[in-house]
Amino acid sequence: MNIDLTGKIALVTGSNAGIGRAIALALASNGAKVGVNCLNNVAQGQEVVAAIQAAGGEAVLIQADVTNLEQIDRLVSVVEQALGGTIDILVNNAGHLVQRVANSEMFEEMYNRIMDVNLKSAVFMSKRVLAGMKAKGYGRIVNMTSVAAHNGGGPGSSIYAASKAAVQTFSKGLAKEVAASGITVNNVSPGFIGNTMFHATFTTDTARQATVNGIPLQREGTPDDVAGAVLYLVSELAAYVTGETIEINGGMMMR
């Protein structure tokens, strides 16, 4: 079975770089019209749109903060107006460790920032697109969790890990809630994915090599590895899959 997303409208949050960029390009290369979103670095977002358009696809860039409900509403409205219909595929990719903070040093503002960008964004982005999906009896929502949701994460990342675990559980509840409307909700859970700002910012070269040495497949993952799993989940190949989490970690954590 070929993956054909022709006529589908997709929105990928945080898609100006890294994993989000790879997902946006993969969806577009299989026929979807894509809303590209960024908070900062608009130039990167413009490059993603240009790459999609150069390949004959259709895309639009919207700068918006997906922790802000007014901006979420504007983001979805602009994408739907620009691409000519309601959203069929939502990938809640936006997320961030924000900063490594030990629990003994955690403060409320940092706690809120971490929970908002990882959990709140997924909750309210999903809420915003549900009416359109229910009206057409079809929808695909993919949320981004992490291997940290299972193992508590690295030093100073327990709240990040907790937020990703919450996303995973939220997805299961939402999947049950919307299944009768023809909407599936699933997670992808990346492990150590190279070529991302996350590890460029938070992981030392020594820690990187130590992690790779412990991965059975003996390499870092790539953004394209994650994009492939998302592509499967939004396709008809996964029509009978909902409430699930696909682990993309090269075997570093098996369940």
C-alpha positions in Angstrom: 0.0 0.0 0.0 1.4 3.4 -1.0 1.1 6.3 1.4 -0.9 9.0 -0.3 -1.9 12.1 1.7 -3.1 14.0 -1.3 -5.8 16.5 -0.3 -5.0 16.3 3.4 -4.1 19.4 5.4 -1.4 19.0 8.0 -0.1 21.2 10.7 3.2 20.5 12.4 4.1 22.7 15.4 7.7 23.6 15.9 8.5 22.6 12.4 11.2 25.1 11.4 14.1 22.8 12.3 15.1 19.3 13.5 12.5 16.7 13.9 9.6 19.0 13.1 11.2 20.0 9.8 11.7 16.4 8.8 8.1 15.6 9.6 6.8 18.6 7.6 8.9 17.6 4.6 7.8 13.9 4.8 4.2 14.8 4.9 4.5 17.2 2.0 6.5 14.7 -0.1 3.6 12.3 0.3 1.0 14.8 -0.9 -0.2 16.8 2.1 -0.5 20.5 2.3 1.5 21.6 5.3 1.2 24.4 7.9 4.7 25.1 9.1 5.0 26.7 12.6 7.8 28.4 14.5 8.2 30.5 17.6 11.5 31.9 16.7 13.9 31.8 13.7 11.4 32.7 11.0 14.2 32.3 8.4 14.4 28.6 9.1 10.7 28.3 8.7 10.8 30.1 5.4 13.4 27.6 4.2 11.2 24.7 5.0 8.3 26.3 3.1 10.6 27.0 0.2 11.8 23.4 0.1 8.3 22.1 0.0 7.3 24.5 -2.7 10.4 23.8 -4.8 9.4 20.1 -4.7 5.9 21.0 -6.0 4.1 21.0 -2.7 2.0 23.6 -0.9 2.9 25.1 2.5 2.4 28.1 4.6 4.5 29.5 7.5 2.9 30.9 10.7 4.8 32.2 13.6 2.9 31.5 16.8 3.4 30.6 20.5 1.6 27.3 21.0 1.5 27.8 24.8 -0.8 30.8 24.2 -4.5 30.0 23.5 -5.1 33.2 21.4 -2.1 32.4 19.3 -3.2 28.8 18.9 -6.6 29.9 17.6 -4.9 32.3 15.2 -2.4 29.6 14.0 -5.1 27.1 13.2 -7.4 29.7 11.6 -4.6 31.0 9.3 -3.5 27.6 8.2 -7.0 26.5 7.4 -7.7 29.7 5.5 -4.4 29.6 3.6 -4.6 25.9 2.7 -8.4 25.7 2.0 -10.0 23.5 4.6 -9.9 22.2 8.1 -6.9 20.4 9.5 -6.8 16.6 8.9 -3.4 15.9 10.5 -2.0 17.5 13.6 1.5 16.8 14.8 2.2 18.3 18.2 5.9 18.4 17.8 6.7 21.6 19.7 8.4 20.9 23.0 11.5 21.7 25.0 13.6 20.7 28.0 14.0 24.5 28.5 16.7 24.2 31.1 18.2 21.5 33.3 17.2 22.3 36.9 17.5 19.9 39.8 14.4 19.4 41.8 16.0 21.0 44.8 16.4 24.1 42.8 13.1 24.0 40.8 11.0 27.2 40.8 7.4 27.8 39.8 8.1 29.9 36.7 10.4 27.2 35.2 8.0 24.4 36.1 5.2 26.3 34.3 7.3 26.9 31.2 8.3 23.2 30.9 4.7 22.0 31.4 3.2 24.6 29.1 5.4 23.9 26.1 5.2 20.2 26.4 1.7 19.4 27.8 -0.4 22.5 27.5 0.5 23.0 23.9 -0.6 19.5 23.0 -3.8 19.7 24.9 -5.0 23.0 23.5 -3.8 22.5 19.9 -5.7 19.2 19.9 -8.8 20.8 21.3 -8.7 23.5 18.6 -8.7 21.1 15.7 -11.2 18.6 17.0 -14.4 20.3 15.8 -13.2 20.3 12.2 -12.0 16.7 12.4 -15.3 15.5 14.0 -17.3 17.3 11.3 -15.6 15.3 8.5 -15.4 12.1 10.6 -11.6 11.9 10.1 -8.5 13.0 11.8 -5.0 12.1 12.8 -3.3 13.5 15.9 0.3 12.6 16.7 1.9 13.8 19.9 5.6 13.9 20.8 6.7 12.2 24.0 10.2 10.9 24.9 12.2 8.0 26.2 12.5 10.3 29.3 8.9 9.6 30.0 9.9 6.0 30.8 13.2 6.5 32.6 12.9 10.0 34.2 15.4 11.6 31.9 18.9 12.9 32.5 20.2 15.2 35.2 17.9 18.1 35.9 15.1 17.0 33.6 12.6 15.3 35.9 9.9 17.8 35.2 10.5 17.6 31.5 10.2 13.8 31.8 7.0 14.1 33.8 5.5 16.4 31.2 6.3 13.9 28.5 4.8 11.1 30.5 1.7 13.3 30.9 1.5 13.8 27.1 1.6 10.0 26.7 -1.3 9.4 29.1 -3.3 12.4 27.8 -3.0 10.8 24.3 -4.6 7.6 25.5 -7.5 9.4 27.1 -8.0 11.6 24.1 -7.8 8.5 21.8 -10.7 6.9 23.7 -12.7 10.2 23.6 -12.6 10.7 19.9 -12.4 7.2 18.4 -16.0 7.1 17.5 -15.5 10.2 15.4 -13.0 8.5 13.1 -10.0 10.3 14.8 -6.9 8.5 15.9 -4.4 9.8 18.5 -1.0 8.3 18.9 2.5 9.1 20.2 6.0 8.9 18.9 8.7 8.6 21.5 12.2 9.5 20.3 15.3 8.4 22.1 18.7 9.9 21.2 18.1 11.8 18.0 21.1 13.6 16.5 21.1 16.8 14.4 18.7 18.6 16.7 19.1 21.7 18.9 18.1 19.7 21.9 21.3 17.7 22.1 23.4 20.5 20.6 22.3 22.6 23.6 22.0 20.0 26.4 24.3 17.1 25.7 28.1 17.0 25.9 30.2 15.1 23.3 31.2 12.7 26.1 27.6 12.0 27.0 26.7 11.7 23.4 29.3 9.0 22.7 28.4 7.1 25.9 24.8 7.1 24.9 25.6 5.8 21.4 27.7 3.0 22.9 24.7 1.8 24.8 22.3 1.7 21.8 22.0 -1.7 20.2 21.9 -0.3 16.7 25.1 1.6 17.5 24.1 5.0 16.1 22.2 8.1 16.9 18.7 8.4 15.5 17.9 11.0 12.8 15.0 13.3 12.4 14.0 11.3 9.4 13.7 8.2 11.6 11.1 10.0 13.6 9.4 11.4 10.5 9.0 7.9 9.1 7.1 6.7 12.2 4.8 9.8 12.1 4.2 9.2 8.4 3.0 5.7 9.2 0.7 6.8 12.0 -1.1 9.4 9.8 -1.5 7.0 6.9 -4.1 4.4 6.2 -1.5 1.8 7.1 -2.3 2.8 10.8 -6.0 3.2 10.4 -6.6 0.6 13.2 -3.9 2.0 15.6 -4.9 4.5 18.3 -3.7 5.3 21.8 -0.3 3.8 21.1 3.3 4.9 21.4 6.0 4.0 18.9 9.4 4.0 20.5 12.2 5.3 18.2 15.4 4.7 20.1 17.5 2.1 18.3 16.8 -0.4 21.1 18.1 1.6 23.9 14.9 1.1 25.8 12.7 -1.8 24.9 9.2 -2.4 26.3 
